[in-house]
Amino acid sequence: MPQRFGRPGLLGTIARTAVISGTASAVSNRVDRRMGQRDMQRQAEAQAQQQAWAEQPAPQQQPPAPPAAADRVSQLTQLADLKAQGVLTDEEFAAEKARILSS
C-alpha cells in the first residue's frame, strides 16, 4: 500500500520540484519583463530629453564690444608720447594710429 502521509515517494519529489521550478521561472520572467519595460521607458525619456535639447535654439553670441572712447584716447596719447620721444617712426605711428581708430 502506498504511503500517503509519510515520506513522499519519487513521483512526489519530482512533482514538487517541477512546481518550484515553474514558479521560479514565472517569477523570473515577470521580473525580466518589468526590467525591460523600465529600460524602454528610460530610453524613451532620454530620447525625449535629447530631442528637447536639439530643438532649443543656439545661444546668440554677442560680438566683442568696441573699446571705449576713453580707452582710445588713452592709447592715442601714449602713442603720441612714444613718437615724441623718438621711439616710433612716422610710419609706425601712422600704422598704430590707424589700428587703434579702426578697432
Steps between C-alpha positions, in 0.01 A plus 500: 500500500639843405588744771281807498617692804855396553808564301412587141594263231701571189199631306411738781852639506499542122162673509608736778822583313303572183264735685789686665685524169192626317432760767861618490488528121175696511638742759824539306312571176283759675806675644666499155188653341484773764867582456456507123206737532700728730792499259273589209343780704840639596617488138185681386555769766865538398404534133235758586753696702756486218239616252402787728866605523539474123195718439621782724645791304872552527593788729579817310857614544549870527787653304772641718427851617717768343743668735363801678579843360702584811712192440569610142598847614733349758663275239540787254654717772753230587573453130561874455733499801702212352530688168605818681770307686629367170414138576262475201556612143236692308398182314471295821298777661262520202453122488427473874271803490301342215479171693372671814243706312373201300441284806 
